[in-house]
């Protein structure tokens, strides 16, 4: 990895955490990997569940798990909690691995009334419509990468450094543009919001009617 390379997924963790409704008691992280997002959630929510289809990732997550976080093997197509189990269902860099018409309704079904589904994932490039965004993202990515690299020795902070398990995680480019994601998501979740994010991601947010 180059000196300017950094983790876009961790950059968007605060965005996902802010989507959790006030007073939430239980939150699910779908595709939790080694548990980085789940551990951050556990600082603000009484209980966090994480699921990942990789046994190795779940074992890594359990090694550093806080007392209020539990991790199990599964994914959006196999995990089967009781309906209405969660105040929020979150996902980072996973949704583009899954068929939206199957995954989104299942994830929405795990929410309590008023609960929020929020997912950040990778779109397929759409140069005709998103070229200005991509150009701005490339420039900002490089500038921030240089800043993070310079600051890490001074601060001792990771500053969006790729975690040790990064290379063991599955990598897949997005198959759908943001517009295509919006169309497919809207077909199964009325009033869903989908928007392109700067750093090569899109955001899906849906709130279950109270």
C-alpha positions in Angstrom: 0.0 0.0 0.0 1.2 3.5 -0.8 1.9 6.2 1.8 -1.3 8.0 0.8 -3.5 4.9 1.0 -6.0 4.9 3.9 -9.2 3.2 5.0 -12.4 4.8 3.5 -14.5 2.5 5.6 -13.4 3.8 8.9 -13.8 7.3 7.6 -17.5 6.7 7.3 -18.0 4.9 10.7 -19.0 8.1 12.4 -21.7 8.7 9.7 -23.1 5.2 10.4 -23.0 5.7 14.2 -24.8 9.1 13.9 -27.7 7.2 12.2 -28.5 5.2 15.3 -31.7 6.5 16.9 -31.4 8.3 20.3 -32.1 5.9 23.1 -31.2 2.8 21.0 -30.7 -0.3 23.2 -29.6 -2.9 20.7 -27.8 -2.5 17.3 -26.6 -5.0 14.7 -23.5 -4.7 12.6 -23.9 -6.9 9.5 -20.5 -7.9 8.0 -18.7 -6.8 11.1 -15.3 -8.1 10.1 -12.8 -7.9 13.0 -15.3 -5.8 15.0 -13.9 -2.2 14.5 -17.3 -0.6 14.0 -19.0 -2.8 16.6 -16.5 -1.8 19.2 -17.2 1.9 18.5 -20.9 1.3 18.7 -20.5 -0.5 22.0 -19.2 2.8 23.6 -22.6 4.4 22.9 -25.2 1.5 22.9 -26.0 -0.9 25.7 -25.7 -4.0 23.4 -24.2 -4.6 20.0 -24.3 -7.8 17.9 -22.0 -8.4 15.0 -22.3 -11.0 12.4 -19.8 -12.0 9.6 -19.6 -14.9 7.3 -15.9 -15.4 8.0 -15.0 -17.6 11.0 -11.6 -16.0 11.1 -13.1 -12.5 11.3 -15.5 -13.5 14.0 -12.7 -15.0 16.1 -10.7 -11.8 15.7 -13.7 -9.7 16.8 -14.3 -11.9 19.8 -10.7 -11.5 21.0 -11.1 -7.7 21.5 -14.8 -7.7 22.3 -16.1 -5.4 25.1 -18.6 -7.0 27.5 -21.6 -5.6 25.8 -20.8 -6.9 22.3 -21.4 -10.4 20.9 -20.2 -11.8 17.6 -21.5 -14.8 15.6 -21.0 -16.3 12.1 -23.6 -15.4 9.5 -24.5 -12.8 6.9 -27.5 -10.8 5.7 -28.9 -13.9 3.8 -28.4 -16.5 6.6 -28.7 -14.6 9.9 -32.1 -15.2 11.4 -32.9 -13.2 14.6 -36.5 -12.6 15.7 -38.3 -9.9 13.8 -38.0 -6.5 15.4 -34.9 -7.3 17.4 -32.9 -4.1 16.8 -33.1 -0.4 17.0 -30.6 0.0 14.2 -29.0 -2.3 11.6 -25.8 -1.0 10.2 -23.4 -2.3 7.5 -20.1 -1.1 6.2 -18.6 -2.2 2.8 -20.9 -5.3 2.6 -24.1 -4.4 0.8 -22.4 -4.4 -2.7 -21.5 -8.1 -2.1 -25.2 -9.0 -1.8 -28.4 -9.0 -3.9 -30.3 -5.9 -2.8 -33.7 -7.4 -3.4 -33.0 -10.1 -0.9 -30.7 -8.5 1.6 -32.5 -5.2 2.2 -36.0 -6.6 3.1 -34.3 -9.1 5.5 -32.3 -6.4 7.2 -35.4 -4.1 7.4 -37.4 -6.9 9.0 -35.0 -7.1 12.0 -35.8 -3.5 13.0 -38.2 -2.4 15.6 -40.8 0.3 14.7 -38.9 3.5 14.3 -35.6 1.7 13.9 -33.0 2.7 11.2 -31.2 0.7 8.6 -28.0 2.4 7.4 -25.4 1.0 5.1 -22.3 2.3 3.3 -21.1 0.4 0.3 -19.2 0.6 -3.0 -20.9 1.8 -6.2 -19.9 1.0 -9.7 -18.4 4.0 -11.4 -20.7 6.3 -13.3 -18.3 8.6 -15.1 -21.0 10.4 -17.2 -22.8 11.6 -14.1 -20.3 11.5 -11.4 -16.9 12.4 -13.0 -16.7 15.7 -11.0 -17.2 13.8 -7.7 -14.6 11.2 -8.7 -12.0 13.9 -9.6 -12.6 15.7 -6.3 -12.4 12.4 -4.4 -9.1 11.4 -5.9 -7.5 14.8 -5.1 -8.9 14.8 -1.5 -8.0 11.2 -1.0 -4.3 11.9 -1.9 -4.2 15.1 0.3 -5.7 13.4 3.3 -3.5 10.4 2.9 -0.4 12.6 3.1 -1.8 14.4 6.1 -2.6 11.1 7.9 0.8 9.7 7.1 2.5 12.8 8.5 0.4 12.9 11.6 0.6 9.3 12.7 4.2 9.4 14.0 3.3 12.6 15.9 0.0 11.6 17.4 0.4 7.8 17.8 -3.1 7.5 16.4 -4.1 5.1 13.6 -5.9 7.9 11.7 -7.7 5.6 9.3 -4.8 3.2 8.8 -6.0 -0.1 7.3 -6.4 -2.6 10.2 -4.3 -5.7 10.4 -7.1 -8.0 9.1 -7.7 -5.8 6.0 -5.9 -8.2 3.5 -8.0 -11.2 4.8 -11.3 -9.5 4.0 -13.0 -10.2 0.7 -12.7 -7.4 -1.9 -15.3 -6.8 -4.6 -16.0 -3.8 -6.8 -19.5 -2.4 -6.9 -21.7 -3.9 -9.6 -24.3 -1.2 -9.5 -24.1 2.6 -9.9 -25.6 4.8 -7.2 -28.6 5.5 -9.4 -29.1 1.7 -9.9 -28.8 1.1 -6.2 -31.4 3.8 -5.6 -33.8 2.2 -8.1 -33.4 -1.3 -6.7 -33.6 -0.1 -3.0 -36.7 2.0 -3.7 -38.5 -1.0 -5.2 -38.2 -2.9 -1.9 -38.1 -0.1 0.7 -40.4 2.8 0.1 -39.0 6.1 1.2 -35.4 4.8 1.3 -32.7 7.5 0.8 -29.7 6.7 -1.3 -26.9 9.2 -1.9 -23.4 9.1 -3.3 -20.6 9.9 -0.8 -17.4 11.6 -1.7 -14.9 8.8 -1.0 -16.0 6.1 -3.4 -19.0 5.0 -1.4 -22.8 5.4 -1.3 -25.1 5.6 1.7 -28.5 3.8 2.1 -30.7 5.0 5.0 -34.2 3.8 5.7 -36.4 4.2 8.9 -39.1 1.7 9.7 -42.4 3.4 10.3 -43.2 3.8 13.9 
